[in-house]
């Protein structure tokens, strides 16, 4: 029989990163829709995609506190930075300190929690999969 090897959480983190990017795109499009109403389509697709992807992250076993914390904090930070670059909104030193504190808090939450990635439907074991000895 083959050895047992834990699944890698890289796909889960990729899904979470995509959920964050979708949410940021939707938020930025919401601001842009004031002058370009066609961006409302990006808003709807972005937010729906973000929540669907976040649900997939949770189904794969990431703890809710970690997933939501990273999603929310990264979304806030990326949106604030992108809005400063795209819309020339203020990004003050005080805001930078606040963003740094948010990131530090999320790192603390993530490091204090264990994440377990669940296998795909066609993987036989819950926390591991077999590697054949061919």
VEXSE-339181 format. One record per residue: residue in three letters; x, y, z of N, C-alpha, C, O in turn. Coordinates in nm, 2 decimals, always signed. Example, Ala and Ser with C-alpha at 12.3 -4.5 7.8 and 13.67 -1.06 7.14 Angstrom:
2
    aa      n.X      n.Y      n.Z     ca.X     ca.Y     ca.Z      c.X      c.Y      c.Z      o.X      o.Y      o.Z
   ALA    +1.32    -0.57    +0.78    +1.23    -0.45    +0.78    +1.32    -0.33    +0.78    +1.42    -0.33    +0.85
   SER    +1.28    -0.22    +0.71    +1.37    -0.11    +0.71    +1.29    +0.00    +0.79    +1.34    +0.11    +0.80
//
This chain:
134
    aa      n.X      n.Y      n.Z     ca.X     ca.Y     ca.Z      c.X      c.Y      c.Z      o.X      o.Y      o.Z
   UNK    +0.08    -0.12    +0.00    +0.00    +0.00    +0.00    +0.09    +0.12    +0.00    +0.21    +0.11    +0.04
   UNK    +0.04    +0.24    -0.04    +0.12    +0.36    -0.05    +0.12    +0.43    +0.08    +0.04    +0.40    +0.17
   UNK    +0.21    +0.53    +0.09    +0.23    +0.61    +0.21    +0.12    +0.72    +0.22    +0.06    +0.75    +0.11
   UNK    +0.08    +0.76    +0.34    -0.02    +0.87    +0.35    +0.05    +1.00    +0.35    +0.16    +1.02    +0.42
   UNK    +0.00    +1.09    +0.28    +0.06    +1.23    +0.27    -0.05    +1.33    +0.29    -0.15    +1.32    +0.22
   UNK    -0.03    +1.43    +0.38    -0.13    +1.53    +0.40    -0.16    +1.61    +0.27    -0.06    +1.64    +0.20
   UNK    -0.28    +1.66    +0.25    -0.31    +1.74    +0.14    -0.25    +1.88    +0.16    -0.24    +1.92    +0.28
   UNK    -0.21    +1.94    +0.06    -0.16    +2.08    +0.07    -0.27    +2.18    +0.07    -0.37    +2.17    -0.01
   UNK    -0.26    +2.28    +0.15    -0.37    +2.38    +0.15    -0.35    +2.49    +0.05    -0.43    +2.59    +0.05
   UNK    -0.26    +2.47    -0.05    -0.24    +2.58    -0.15    -0.36    +2.61    -0.23    -0.38    +2.73    -0.26
   UNK    -0.44    +2.51    -0.26    -0.56    +2.54    -0.34    -0.66    +2.62    -0.26    -0.72    +2.71    -0.31
   UNK    -0.67    +2.59    -0.13    -0.76    +2.66    -0.04    -0.72    +2.81    -0.04    -0.80    +2.90    -0.04
   UNK    -0.59    +2.83    -0.02    -0.54    +2.97    -0.01    -0.55    +3.04    -0.15    -0.58    +3.16    -0.15
   UNK    -0.54    +2.97    -0.26    -0.56    +3.03    -0.39    -0.71    +3.07    -0.40    -0.74    +3.18    -0.46
   UNK    -0.80    +2.99    -0.36    -0.94    +3.02    -0.36    -0.97    +3.14    -0.27    -1.05    +3.23    -0.31
   UNK    -0.91    +3.15    -0.16    -0.93    +3.26    -0.07    -0.87    +3.39    -0.13    -0.93    +3.50    -0.13
   UNK    -0.76    +3.38    -0.19    -0.70    +3.50    -0.26    -0.79    +3.55    -0.38    -0.80    +3.67    -0.40
   UNK    -0.85    +3.45    -0.45    -0.94    +3.49    -0.56    -1.07    +3.55    -0.50    -1.12    +3.64    -0.56
   UNK    -1.11    +3.50    -0.39    -1.23    +3.56    -0.32    -1.20    +3.71    -0.28    -1.28    +3.79    -0.30
   UNK    -1.08    +3.73    -0.23    -1.04    +3.86    -0.19    -1.03    +3.95    -0.31    -1.08    +4.07    -0.31
   UNK    -0.97    +3.91    -0.42    -0.96    +3.99    -0.54    -1.09    +4.02    -0.60    -1.11    +4.13    -0.65
   UNK    -1.19    +3.93    -0.60    -1.32    +3.95    -0.65    -1.39    +4.06    -0.56    -1.46    +4.14    -0.62
   UNK    -1.38    +4.05    -0.43    -1.44    +4.14    -0.34    -1.38    +4.28    -0.36    -1.46    +4.38    -0.36
   UNK    -1.25    +4.29    -0.38    -1.19    +4.42    -0.40    -1.23    +4.48    -0.54    -1.26    +4.60    -0.54
   UNK    -1.24    +4.40    -0.64    -1.28    +4.45    -0.77    -1.43    +4.50    -0.76    -1.46    +4.60    -0.82
   UNK    -1.51    +4.43    -0.69    -1.65    +4.47    -0.67    -1.66    +4.60    -0.60    -1.73    +4.69    -0.64
   UNK    -1.58    +4.61    -0.49    -1.58    +4.74    -0.41    -1.54    +4.86    -0.49    -1.60    +4.96    -0.49
   UNK    -1.43    +4.84    -0.57    -1.37    +4.95    -0.65    -1.47    +4.98    -0.76    -1.49    +5.10    -0.80
   UNK    -1.54    +4.88    -0.82    -1.64    +4.90    -0.92    -1.76    +4.98    -0.87    -1.82    +5.06    -0.94
   UNK    -1.79    +4.95    -0.74    -1.90    +5.02    -0.68    -1.87    +5.17    -0.68    -1.96    +5.25    -0.71
   UNK    -1.75    +5.21    -0.64    -1.71    +5.35    -0.64    -1.72    +5.40    -0.79    -1.77    +5.51    -0.81
   UNK    -1.66    +5.33    -0.88    -1.66    +5.37    -1.02    -1.80    +5.38    -1.09    -1.81    +5.45    -1.19
   UNK    -1.89    +5.30    -1.03    -2.02    +5.30    -1.10    -2.10    +5.43    -1.09    -2.20    +5.45    -1.16
   UNK    -2.05    +5.52    -1.00    -2.12    +5.65    -0.99    -2.10    +5.73    -1.12    -2.19    +5.80    -1.16
   UNK    -1.99    +5.71    -1.19    -1.97    +5.77    -1.32    -1.99    +5.68    -1.44    -2.01    +5.72    -1.55
   UNK    -1.98    +5.55    -1.42    -2.00    +5.45    -1.52    -2.09    +5.34    -1.47    -2.05    +5.24    -1.42
   UNK    -2.22    +5.36    -1.50    -2.32    +5.26    -1.45    -2.30    +5.12    -1.49    -2.35    +5.03    -1.42
   UNK    -2.24    +5.10    -1.60    -2.22    +4.96    -1.65    -2.13    +4.88    -1.55    -2.13    +4.76    -1.55
   UNK    -2.06    +4.95    -1.46    -1.98    +4.88    -1.36    -2.06    +4.81    -1.26    -2.01    +4.73    -1.18
   UNK    -2.19    +4.83    -1.25    -2.28    +4.76    -1.16    -2.28    +4.61    -1.19    -2.29    +4.53    -1.10
   UNK    -2.26    +4.57    -1.31    -2.24    +4.43    -1.35    -2.12    +4.37    -1.28    -2.13    +4.26    -1.23
   UNK    -2.01    +4.44    -1.28    -1.89    +4.40    -1.21    -1.91    +4.39    -1.06    -1.86    +4.29    -1.00
   UNK    -1.99    +4.48    -1.01    -2.02    +4.48    -0.86    -2.09    +4.35    -0.83    -2.05    +4.28    -0.73
   UNK    -2.20    +4.32    -0.90    -2.28    +4.20    -0.87    -2.20    +4.07    -0.89    -2.19    +3.99    -0.80
   UNK    -2.13    +4.06    -1.00    -2.05    +3.94    -1.03    -1.94    +3.93    -0.93    -1.91    +3.82    -0.88
   UNK    -1.87    +4.04    -0.90    -1.76    +4.03    -0.80    -1.80    +3.99    -0.66    -1.74    +3.91    -0.60
   UNK    -1.91    +4.05    -0.61    -1.96    +4.01    -0.48    -2.01    +3.87    -0.47    -1.98    +3.79    -0.38
   UNK    -2.09    +3.83    -0.57    -2.14    +3.69    -0.57    -2.02    +3.59    -0.58    -2.02    +3.49    -0.51
   UNK    -1.93    +3.62    -0.67    -1.81    +3.53    -0.69    -1.73    +3.52    -0.56    -1.69    +3.41    -0.52
   UNK    -1.72    +3.64    -0.49    -1.64    +3.64    -0.37    -1.70    +3.55    -0.26    -1.63    +3.47    -0.19
   UNK    -1.83    +3.56    -0.25    -1.90    +3.47    -0.14    -1.90    +3.33    -0.18    -1.89    +3.24    -0.10
   UNK    -1.92    +3.30    -0.31    -1.91    +3.16    -0.35    -1.77    +3.10    -0.33    -1.76    +2.99    -0.28
   UNK    -1.67    +3.18    -0.36    -1.53    +3.13    -0.33    -1.51    +3.12    -0.19    -1.44    +3.02    -0.14
   UNK    -1.55    +3.21    -0.11    -1.54    +3.20    +0.04    -1.60    +3.08    +0.09    -1.55    +3.01    +0.18
   UNK    -1.72    +3.05    +0.04    -1.79    +2.92    +0.09    -1.71    +2.80    +0.05    -1.70    +2.70    +0.13
   UNK    -1.64    +2.80    -0.07    -1.56    +2.69    -0.10    -1.44    +2.67    -0.01    -1.40    +2.56    +0.03
   UNK    -1.38    +2.78    +0.03    -1.27    +2.78    +0.13    -1.32    +2.72    +0.26    -1.25    +2.64    +0.31
   UNK    -1.43    +2.76    +0.30    -1.49    +2.70    +0.43    -1.52    +2.55    +0.41    -1.49    +2.47    +0.50
   UNK    -1.57    +2.51    +0.30    -1.60    +2.37    +0.27    -1.47    +2.29    +0.27    -1.47    +2.17    +0.30
   UNK    -1.36    +2.35    +0.23    -1.23    +2.28    +0.23    -1.17    +2.26    +0.37    -1.06    +2.20    +0.38
   UNK    -1.23    +2.32    +0.47    -1.19    +2.30    +0.60    -1.12    +2.42    +0.67    -1.08    +2.40    +0.79
   UNK    -1.10    +2.53    +0.61    -1.04    +2.64    +0.67    -1.13    +2.69    +0.78    -1.25    +2.70    +0.76
   UNK    -1.07    +2.73    +0.90    -1.15    +2.78    +1.01    -1.22    +2.91    +0.97    -1.16    +2.99    +0.90
   UNK    -1.34    +2.93    +1.01    -1.42    +3.05    +0.98    -1.34    +3.18    +1.02    -1.34    +3.27    +0.95
   UNK    -1.29    +3.18    +1.15    -1.22    +3.29    +1.20    -1.10    +3.33    +1.11    -1.07    +3.45    +1.09
   UNK    -1.03    +3.23    +1.06    -0.91    +3.26    +0.98    -0.96    +3.30    +0.84    -0.91    +3.41    +0.79
   UNK    -1.05    +3.23    +0.78    -1.09    +3.26    +0.64    -1.15    +3.40    +0.64    -1.12    +3.49    +0.55
   UNK    -1.25    +3.43    +0.73    -1.31    +3.56    +0.73    -1.22    +3.67    +0.77    -1.22    +3.78    +0.72
   UNK    -1.13    +3.64    +0.86    -1.03    +3.74    +0.91    -0.94    +3.78    +0.80    -0.92    +3.90    +0.77
   UNK    -0.88    +3.68    +0.73    -0.79    +3.71    +0.62    -0.87    +3.78    +0.50    -0.82    +3.88    +0.45
   UNK    -0.99    +3.73    +0.47    -1.07    +3.79    +0.36    -1.10    +3.93    +0.39    -1.08    +4.02    +0.31
   UNK    -1.15    +3.96    +0.51    -1.19    +4.09    +0.55    -1.07    +4.19    +0.56    -1.08    +4.30    +0.50
   UNK    -0.97    +4.15    +0.62    -0.85    +4.24    +0.64    -0.78    +4.26    +0.51    -0.74    +4.38    +0.48
   UNK    -0.76    +4.16    +0.44    -0.69    +4.18    +0.31    -0.77    +4.26    +0.21    -0.72    +4.34    +0.14
   UNK    -0.90    +4.24    +0.22    -0.99    +4.32    +0.14    -0.99    +4.47    +0.17    -0.99    +4.56    +0.09
   UNK    -0.99    +4.50    +0.30    -0.99    +4.64    +0.35    -0.85    +4.70    +0.31    -0.85    +4.81    +0.25
   UNK    -0.74    +4.63    +0.33    -0.61    +4.69    +0.30    -0.60    +4.71    +0.15    -0.56    +4.81    +0.10
   UNK    -0.63    +4.61    +0.07    -0.62    +4.62    -0.08    -0.71    +4.72    -0.14    -0.67    +4.80    -0.23
   UNK    -0.83    +4.73    -0.08    -0.93    +4.83    -0.13    -0.88    +4.98    -0.10    -0.89    +5.07    -0.18
   UNK    -0.83    +5.00    +0.02    -0.78    +5.13    +0.06    -0.66    +5.17    -0.02    -0.65    +5.28    -0.07
   UNK    -0.57    +5.08    -0.05    -0.45    +5.11    -0.13    -0.49    +5.13    -0.27    -0.44    +5.23    -0.34
   UNK    -0.57    +5.05    -0.33    -0.62    +5.06    -0.47    -0.70    +5.19    -0.49    -0.69    +5.26    -0.59
   UNK    -0.78    +5.22    -0.39    -0.86    +5.35    -0.40    -0.77    +5.47    -0.40    -0.80    +5.57    -0.47
   UNK    -0.67    +5.46    -0.32    -0.57    +5.57    -0.32    -0.50    +5.59    -0.46    -0.48    +5.70    -0.51
   UNK    -0.47    +5.48    -0.52    -0.40    +5.48    -0.65    -0.50    +5.51    -0.76    -0.46    +5.59    -0.85
   UNK    -0.62    +5.45    -0.76    -0.71    +5.47    -0.87    -0.79    +5.60    -0.86    -0.81    +5.67    -0.96
   UNK    -0.85    +5.62    -0.74    -0.94    +5.74    -0.72    -0.88    +5.85    -0.65    -0.94    +5.95    -0.62
   UNK    -0.75    +5.85    -0.62    -0.67    +5.95    -0.56    -0.73    +5.98    -0.42    -0.74    +6.10    -0.38
   UNK    -0.78    +5.88    -0.35    -0.83    +5.90    -0.22    -0.72    +5.90    -0.12    -0.61    +5.86    -0.15
   UNK    -0.74    +5.97    +0.00    -0.64    +5.98    +0.10    -0.59    +5.85    +0.15    -0.68    +5.76    +0.17
   UNK    -0.47    +5.84    +0.18    -0.41    +5.72    +0.25    -0.31    +5.78    +0.35    -0.19    +5.79    +0.31
   UNK    -0.35    +5.82    +0.47    -0.27    +5.89    +0.56    -0.18    +5.79    +0.64    -0.20    +5.67    +0.64
   UNK    -0.08    +5.85    +0.71    +0.00    +5.76    +0.80    -0.08    +5.69    +0.90    -0.05    +5.58    +0.93
   UNK    -0.18    +5.76    +0.96    -0.27    +5.70    +1.06    -0.34    +5.58    +1.00    -0.36    +5.47    +1.06
   UNK    -0.39    +5.59    +0.87    -0.46    +5.48    +0.81    -0.36    +5.37    +0.78    -0.39    +5.25    +0.80
   UNK    -0.23    +5.40    +0.75    -0.13    +5.30    +0.73    -0.11    +5.22    +0.86    -0.09    +5.10    +0.85
   UNK    -0.10    +5.29    +0.97    -0.09    +5.22    +1.10    -0.20    +5.13    +1.13    -0.19    +5.02    +1.17
   UNK    -0.32    +5.18    +1.10    -0.44    +5.10    +1.12    -0.44    +4.97    +1.03    -0.48    +4.86    +1.08
   UNK    -0.40    +4.99    +0.90    -0.39    +4.87    +0.82    -0.29    +4.77    +0.87    -0.31    +4.65    +0.86
   UNK    -0.18    +4.82    +0.92    -0.07    +4.73    +0.97    -0.12    +4.66    +1.09    -0.09    +4.54    +1.11
   UNK    -0.20    +4.72    +1.18    -0.26    +4.66    +1.29    -0.36    +4.55    +1.25    -0.37    +4.44    +1.31
   UNK    -0.44    +4.58    +1.15    -0.53    +4.48    +1.10    -0.45    +4.36    +1.05    -0.49    +4.24    +1.08
   UNK    -0.35    +4.38    +0.97    -0.27    +4.27    +0.92    -0.21    +4.19    +1.03    -0.21    +4.07    +1.03
   UNK    -0.15    +4.26    +1.13    -0.09    +4.19    +1.25    -0.19    +4.11    +1.32    -0.17    +3.99    +1.36
   UNK    -0.31    +4.16    +1.34    -0.42    +4.08    +1.40    -0.46    +3.96    +1.33    -0.48    +3.85    +1.39
   UNK    -0.47    +3.97    +1.20    -0.50    +3.85    +1.12    -0.39    +3.75    +1.12    -0.42    +3.63    +1.13
   UNK    -0.27    +3.79    +1.12    -0.15    +3.70    +1.13    -0.16    +3.62    +1.27    -0.14    +3.50    +1.27
   UNK    -0.20    +3.70    +1.37    -0.21    +3.63    +1.50    -0.32    +3.53    +1.51    -0.31    +3.42    +1.56
   UNK    -0.43    +3.57    +1.44    -0.55    +3.47    +1.44    -0.51    +3.35    +1.36    -0.54    +3.24    +1.40
   UNK    -0.44    +3.37    +1.24    -0.41    +3.26    +1.16    -0.31    +3.17    +1.22    -0.32    +3.05    +1.22
   UNK    -0.21    +3.23    +1.29    -0.11    +3.14    +1.35    -0.16    +3.07    +1.48    -0.10    +2.97    +1.52
   UNK    -0.27    +3.12    +1.53    -0.33    +3.05    +1.65    -0.43    +2.95    +1.61    -0.49    +2.89    +1.70
   UNK    -0.45    +2.93    +1.49    -0.55    +2.83    +1.44    -0.49    +2.73    +1.35    -0.41    +2.77    +1.27
   UNK    -0.54    +2.61    +1.36    -0.50    +2.51    +1.26    -0.60    +2.50    +1.15    -0.72    +2.50    +1.17
   UNK    -0.55    +2.50    +1.03    -0.63    +2.48    +0.91    -0.62    +2.34    +0.86    -0.51    +2.29    +0.85
   UNK    -0.73    +2.28    +0.82    -0.73    +2.15    +0.77    -0.80    +2.15    +0.64    -0.92    +2.20    +0.63
   UNK    -0.73    +2.11    +0.53    -0.80    +2.11    +0.40    -0.86    +1.98    +0.38    -0.80    +1.87    +0.40
   UNK    -0.99    +1.98    +0.34    -1.06    +1.86    +0.31    -1.03    +1.82    +0.17    -1.01    +1.91    +0.08
   UNK    -1.03    +1.70    +0.14    -1.00    +1.65    +0.00    -1.11    +1.68    -0.09    -1.23    +1.71    -0.06
   UNK    -1.08    +1.66    -0.22    -1.18    +1.67    -0.32    -1.27    +1.55    -0.31    -1.24    +1.45    -0.24
   UNK    -1.39    +1.55    -0.37    -1.49    +1.45    -0.36    -1.43    +1.31    -0.41    -1.47    +1.21    -0.36
   UNK    -1.34    +1.31    -0.50    -1.28    +1.18    -0.55    -1.16    +1.13    -0.47    -1.10    +1.03    -0.51
   UNK    -1.12    +1.20    -0.37    -1.01    +1.16    -0.28    -1.07    +1.07    -0.17    -1.16    +1.11    -0.11
   UNK    -1.01    +0.95    -0.16    -1.07    +0.85    -0.06    -1.06    +0.89    +0.08    -1.16    +0.86    +0.16
   UNK    -0.95    +0.94    +0.13    -0.94    +0.97    +0.27    -0.97    +1.11    +0.31    -0.96    +1.20    +0.22
   UNK    -1.02    +1.14    +0.43    -1.06    +1.27    +0.47    -0.94    +1.37    +0.48    -0.95    +1.48    +0.42
   UNK    -0.84    +1.34    +0.55    -0.73    +1.43    +0.58    -0.61    +1.40    +0.50    -0.51    +1.48    +0.50
   UNK    -0.60    +1.29    +0.43    -0.48    +1.25    +0.36    -0.52    +1.18    +0.23    -0.64    +1.14    +0.21
   UNK    -0.43    +1.16    +0.15    -0.45    +1.08    +0.03    -0.34    +0.98    +0.01    -0.23    +1.01    +0.06
   UNK    -0.36    +0.87    -0.05    -0.26    +0.77    -0.07    -0.18    +0.80    -0.19    -0.22    +0.84    -0.29
   UNK    -0.05    +0.78    -0.17    +0.04    +0.79    -0.28    +0.09    +0.65    -0.32    +0.14    +0.58    -0.23
   UNK    +0.06    +0.61    -0.44    +0.10    +0.47    -0.48    +0.25    +0.46    -0.49    +0.32    +0.55    -0.51
   UNK    +0.29    +0.33    -0.47    +0.44    +0.30    -0.48    +0.47    +0.25    -0.61    +0.55    +0.15    -0.62
   UNK    +0.43    +0.31    -0.72    +0.47    +0.26    -0.85    +0.61    +0.30    -0.89    +0.66    +0.27    -1.00
//
